[in-house]
Amino acid sequence: TLGRTTVICTDKTGTLTENNLIVEALLIPSGESLKEAQILALDYIRGSGESSQVITAISNYLETNKIETNNLFIDALPFSSWRQFGAVRITENRKKKIIFIGAPDAYLPYFTNTKDRRWVEQQINEHGKRGERLVAIAESNSTELPHNLKDAKLKICGIYVFQSELRQGISSAIKFFQDRGTRVPFPRGFRP
């Protein structure tokens, strides 16, 4: 029984929420172009060939906004959870460029501009407090795909904020236990 339970810990996707992500917002730093960030994300999606839930959610968001690109794809470094990023190399207006998608906190030491670093830190702190899941898109003028970020010299383009729909009855179930003094810590990316 659960009569003496003081804490309930659970995973999120498929247990507390539906098994799909939705882009809630695309955050853009001051002075950057929303359309350019959307185009770079589409270039990444087309070039990487990935089909994760994150990529599917971004793709659906971009379809809704009718984003198109003519940039040429060269090659890709698939996303890896241990690396915390994926990258594609494209040619944009005859110049090679690398597009990165991944965990914003993994990029922090590699921004060439302190303004970018501060903005990303602010987004991580603000949205992290609310338990929201974030994925950053960044670019580099490097000409080779990096297998680590050591020499990447990144510029932030935007941060995607995701949400997951709660499964039916979850809010009332959590409230039931909380009203009885049971602590239910919320996993990252969850808002009851």
C-alpha positions in Angstrom: 0.0 0.0 0.0 0.9 3.6 -0.2 -0.2 4.6 3.3 3.2 5.6 4.6 4.7 6.9 1.4 6.4 10.3 1.9 7.9 10.7 -1.6 6.8 9.5 -5.0 9.4 9.6 -7.8 8.4 8.8 -11.4 9.7 9.3 -14.9 7.8 11.8 -17.1 7.3 10.8 -20.7 4.6 8.2 -21.2 3.9 8.1 -17.4 2.9 11.6 -16.5 2.7 13.0 -20.0 1.6 11.9 -23.4 4.5 10.4 -25.4 5.0 13.5 -27.6 6.6 16.9 -27.4 5.3 20.2 -28.7 7.3 23.4 -29.3 6.0 26.0 -27.0 8.2 28.8 -28.2 11.4 29.7 -30.1 13.3 32.2 -28.1 15.6 34.5 -30.0 18.3 36.8 -28.6 18.0 40.5 -29.2 19.3 41.4 -32.6 19.0 37.9 -34.1 16.5 36.9 -36.8 13.6 34.6 -36.0 13.4 33.5 -39.7 17.2 32.8 -39.8 16.9 30.6 -36.7 14.0 28.7 -38.2 15.9 28.2 -41.5 19.0 26.9 -39.7 16.8 24.4 -37.7 15.2 23.2 -40.9 18.7 22.8 -42.5 19.7 20.7 -39.5 16.6 18.6 -39.7 17.0 17.9 -43.4 20.8 17.3 -43.2 20.8 15.1 -40.1 18.0 12.8 -41.1 17.1 12.5 -37.4 13.6 11.6 -36.3 13.7 11.9 -32.5 10.7 13.4 -30.6 12.6 16.7 -30.3 13.3 16.9 -34.1 9.8 15.9 -34.9 8.4 18.6 -32.7 10.7 21.2 -34.3 9.8 20.0 -37.7 6.0 20.3 -37.0 6.6 23.8 -35.6 8.5 24.8 -38.8 5.8 23.3 -41.1 3.2 25.4 -39.3 5.3 28.5 -39.9 5.9 27.6 -43.6 9.7 27.8 -43.4 11.7 26.9 -46.5 15.4 26.8 -47.3 17.7 26.4 -50.3 20.9 25.9 -48.4 23.0 22.9 -49.6 23.7 20.1 -47.2 27.2 18.7 -47.1 27.4 16.2 -44.2 26.3 15.4 -40.7 27.4 14.4 -37.2 24.4 12.6 -35.6 23.1 13.8 -32.3 24.6 11.8 -29.4 23.4 12.0 -25.8 27.0 11.6 -24.4 28.2 14.4 -26.7 25.0 16.5 -26.1 24.8 17.8 -29.6 24.5 17.0 -33.3 25.8 19.0 -36.1 25.4 19.4 -39.9 27.6 21.2 -42.4 25.9 23.3 -45.0 26.7 25.8 -47.7 24.8 29.1 -47.3 25.5 31.7 -50.0 28.7 29.8 -51.1 30.0 29.8 -47.5 30.4 26.7 -45.4 28.8 26.8 -42.0 28.1 24.3 -39.2 24.7 24.2 -37.5 24.5 22.6 -34.0 21.4 21.4 -32.1 21.7 20.3 -28.5 21.7 21.0 -24.8 22.2 24.8 -24.2 24.3 24.3 -21.1 26.8 22.1 -23.1 27.4 25.1 -25.4 28.1 27.7 -22.6 31.9 27.6 -22.6 32.1 27.8 -26.4 30.3 31.0 -27.2 32.7 33.6 -28.6 30.5 36.4 -27.4 29.8 37.0 -23.6 26.4 38.5 -24.5 25.4 35.1 -26.1 26.7 33.3 -23.0 24.7 35.5 -20.6 21.5 35.3 -22.7 21.7 31.5 -22.8 22.4 31.3 -19.0 19.4 33.5 -18.4 17.2 31.3 -20.5 18.5 28.1 -18.7 17.9 29.7 -15.3 14.4 31.1 -16.1 13.0 28.1 -17.9 14.8 25.6 -15.8 13.0 26.9 -12.7 9.8 26.0 -14.5 11.1 22.6 -15.4 10.9 23.3 -19.1 12.9 21.3 -21.6 15.3 23.4 -23.8 17.2 22.7 -27.0 19.5 25.3 -28.5 20.4 26.0 -32.1 23.9 27.5 -32.7 26.2 28.1 -35.6 29.8 28.3 -36.3 31.8 29.4 -39.3 34.1 26.4 -38.9 34.6 24.4 -42.1 34.9 20.9 -40.6 32.4 19.0 -38.5 33.7 18.8 -34.9 33.5 15.7 -32.8 33.7 17.9 -29.7 33.0 21.5 -29.1 36.6 22.4 -28.0 37.3 24.7 -31.0 33.7 25.3 -32.1 33.5 29.2 -31.6 29.7 29.2 -31.4 27.1 31.9 -31.9 23.6 31.3 -30.4 20.7 31.5 -32.9 17.8 30.5 -30.7 16.4 28.2 -28.0 13.4 26.0 -28.5 11.1 25.5 -25.4 9.1 22.3 -25.3 6.0 21.1 -23.5 4.4 17.7 -23.1 0.6 17.3 -22.7 -0.3 15.8 -19.4 -2.1 12.4 -19.5 -5.7 12.5 -18.3 -6.1 12.5 -14.5 -2.4 13.2 -13.7 -3.0 16.7 -12.2 -5.7 15.4 -9.8 -3.6 12.3 -8.9 -0.6 14.5 -8.0 -2.9 16.9 -6.0 -4.4 13.9 -4.2 -1.0 12.8 -2.9 0.3 16.4 -2.2 -2.9 17.1 -0.1 -1.9 14.1 2.1 1.7 15.3 2.7 3.4 13.2 0.0 6.2 15.0 -1.9 6.1 14.5 -5.6 9.3 16.0 -7.1 8.8 17.1 -10.7 11.0 15.7 -13.5 12.7 18.2 -15.9 10.3 19.4 -18.5 7.2 18.9 -16.4 4.6 21.4 -15.2 1.5 20.0 -13.5 
